[in-house]
């Protein structure tokens, strides 16, 4: 553990080197006065939310200098990442030890993801269009349906209010990185708001693979990417309490990767979402919303081993009613979702429909908080699944609260796990899990602390195995089959505080993500990971230091390919040169650590980024 404390100690030493200043610039800290939407599908004061959560604010995103959404999430507690190279390449996000397909990702309330591989295609999500991110930990299938086993990540795109105003940001960095974003946000009329933003980013990159990857993968060329994105939202307030709106997001990422020397391997990932919605407050006690959305996850690969196209299209309709009963809220939800898969592998092509009904009740009375929810999802492909959740919280004081909860969840089998030739098994059923947790939360003034212990037991896990059913028994490479069990347990501790002009925040996760069938640790997951950051406000400037630590991992399920532990040190500074105009300088991996997120795939060395933001309030 010595390697953990060296960068942490250096962080504190660097922070202490900056003297305090009487002119204090407010630093954003997620507090109980903030609002969380994702945990209950409604706006709730953070102090009333019973699910463990983290909110990444617009300010934190602006000063992060992160190269991608994945790099930003790597800095959060309870989250680990894996990636086959630099920004733009294939990536996975693990919440509380669950795999990439065991979480749900929403953009402005619209579910995204691939029905063939499972989970979100992270390389196609444009960081330049994001205003805020909410991460809610634990099972939420009783509110969101399939796949919400490890948690929910909801991304809110940029929007504004008041007088319409422009924004622009631009930056340059190592590896030939260039970024540009421009847009305008606000009201074009007293009852009409319009938000539009476009972005472009590209990087020359570095070789995604390392020599150890072998002849059939290694290619010493540079693997860069180009991403173009657009985001728009129009909201018309028909009358007080009633509004109609529409939103659109389009992103296209053209990235290079390595599949052997002598070929320019490329992967083009396209993400599209279109939604139309209406909201109304019909009485003082009843409000409702209706949303229709279309999403597309398109993946085209041109590699030395061939070309392929894998597309997922989703059409969803959601009707939600919120009925207030005193301080309590009864929620009734009806949804339907069609998934369509169209690929160059004809056996995968098909469609499934899921019809869902859910109800939840949120209770508030004096020192007591409670919630209960139940949901049924009936799929045309894998049948009916019912999930539920119970949570209770008690306030000992205004500052101290204890929560406890129990919930069930499931993950739908992907089209690959059902139909891929020689691998999928059409009779595969959903994975299921039962999660119990208890947490302690403290907030007083500028100090917030939390400690949560959880245990999530999963059954019927779909894994690649040689123990196949009769119809696959002769396949020499095995198949996907419901044979494994796993326990994802751990302690997640986080906190932040402020002393005059100094803000400190940190987290540590001690976990045991274990395959109970084999006794092995789940691939690419560490037993410890931690973060620590310090920031000083000096007149119109802020200087900060961050550290990220991850313990050792294994690249494979059999635990024969070790991945070493790593610790990263990042430094940054921002300066407000004029009203609403800020410059940013960031030095990532300042100690130039050589580490791997996937075996024999490279990561960025010491690198810098300098940018300017105008119009962000």
PyMOL commands that set and color helices and strands:
alter all, ss='L'
color gray80, all
select helices_A, chain A and resi 2-16+46-48+58-64+69-73+100-102+122-124+127-129+141-144+174-176+211-213+346-348+415-419+470-472
alter helices_A, ss='H'
color red, helices_A
select strands_A, chain A and resi 35-36+44-45+53-56+79-83+91-95+103-107+110-112+130-137+151-157+165-173+177-189+192-206+223-239+242-256+266-281+286-303+306-325+328-343+350-365+368-379+383-395+400-411+431-444+447-465+479-499+502-515+528-538+541-550+553-554+562-563+566-578+581-588+607-614
alter strands_A, ss='S'
color yellow, strands_A
deselect
rebuild
show_as cartoon
